[in-house]
């Protein structure tokens, strides 16, 4: 799964803001977010100004053939305890099959190997079954549920909690490579 020639990650840049706002406001992204309201350009600019100088946050653009197709973020980076939260989405809808898995693979390699984080956590709204399966495919463990945690359309939703330790990632990665190689 050496994919650097077709896929990659790079830092979010100011020139990406218009595209990322389009993604964030698209129905296929908004419905899975904690906040599902339309984001104004001013709100989006304020968000960018806030995150760009924050050492506890990393925002990366996911690329296919140098074209932006998604976003990966690591937030709540705690260097003392060596952990963080992870979020992601494919902004484009016409991505090659398997792009999401590749995005997750590159993101986990980045945070565990380049940033030496020990634990990555993530949260998924209860109705987002594809993301729950995605976390498990990457080797994450379901740690629990925040019951009736988010209010959406007059109904409280559960939030599933997942985590992955660096050693577990190395094992998942090794087994994945074995499967791909037919070993």
C-alpha angles and dihedrals in degrees: 000000000000098000105156091115092062104020134038149147128240135172119278109257132197089250088064095059099093092050094044091050089052089052094045091052096046116110093235091059103033095056091064097046128095088238111043099179124117110266118224121224089248092052089048092051090049089051091051093047089052098048101039094073098035114108091198091065134063122185119190132183114226111221136199113193087346091302117122110243105156150001133243123192136187114194138172088037106188110192094185094057093027097229140116146171122257132210133171147164141179103237096189119068098205098065123141116267111273095025092123093054090048090050090053092047093051092044093052092046089051098049098040101037105029099031097031094224114169100204135024121193132190141181130218130190111243097247093052097093095160091060092046089054090045092055091050092048089057090052100260119152120226103238101181149298132274096217119223089348106147126048112220125165092346092307128103115230130205119237119214117218122215135179139183127196121212093245090051090051091053090052093047091047093049092049091046091052090049091053092048091049092046093238 
